[in-house]
Amino acid sequence: MRWTKEEKETFVTAIEKWGTALQWLMVWEETAELGVKVAQMLRGREVAPEDLAEEIADVLIMMGQAMHMIDPREVEIAYYAKLRRLQERLLK
């Protein structure tokens, strides 16, 4: 996962300002909001692409913070391992 220095600093500053407990709550909230939009879309409700884009952006920002609340290197290792597994499955 490649974040710019400014993005990393923003994630760390948010964690320092609001604390890990609140930021984990925000991870949950933002992912839930994206889930609601996807569920609405799958139920046949019209969901504007820009609404989905905003929710995805919120989730990406919170994922950046989540990575820094754990260890970005550990997340990157897990990410690439899972990506390789997906690639292998696609070749079968």
N, C-alpha and C positions, 0 to 999 in steps of 0.2 A: 504494500500500500504506500503510495507516494504522496505525501502531503508536503506542501511548501513549508518553509520555516515559519512564515506568518500564520498559516493555518494551525500548525502545531502550537505556536505560542498562544493563539486564540483559544484552542482547546484547553490548554493547561491553565490559562487565566480564568476561564469559566469554571473549571473544577476548583481552583483555589478560591474563587469568589463565592460560589454557592455550595461547595462541598460535594463529596462523592455521593452521599445518600440522596441528595436532591437531584443530582445529575443522573443517577441510576433510575430514579423515578421518571425523569424526563425521557430517558431511553425507552422505558416502558410506554409512556404516554405517546411519544411520537411514532413508535412502531405500531401501537394500537390504532392510531389515527390513520396510518397508511392501510392497515388491515381493514378498517371500516370502509374506506374508499374502494378498495379492491372488492370487498364483499358486495357493496352497492353495485358496482359495475357488473359483477358476475350474476347478480339478481336481475339484471336488465335495466337498471337505472342509468341514465346518461350521466357520465362523469367526465367533466372537461379535462382534456390532456394537461392543461396548465395546473389544475387542481392536483392531479396525480404527480406532476413534476414537483410541485411545492412540497407535497408530503414526502416524496422520495428525497428531496434536498434536506428536509428536516431530519430524516432518518440518517442520511449520510453524515450530517454534522454531528449527530449524537453518536454515530458509530466511531467517528474520529475521537470523540471524547471518551467513549467506552474503551477504545484501544489504549488510551493513555491512562485510564484508571486501572488497567491490568498491566500489560507490558506489550507495547506495539510489536516487538520482535516475536513474541509468542503468538500473537494474532497472525502476523505475516507468515510464520511457519505453518500454522494450522490452515490458513487460507490457501497457500500453494499446495499443501498436501491434499486438501479437498478438491481443488481445481484439477490436479493431476488425476485424482480418482474419477472425477466427472469425465475428463478427457478419455480415460481408459474405457469407461462404460460406453461412451459414444462410439468407440472403435469396434465394439462387439456386435 
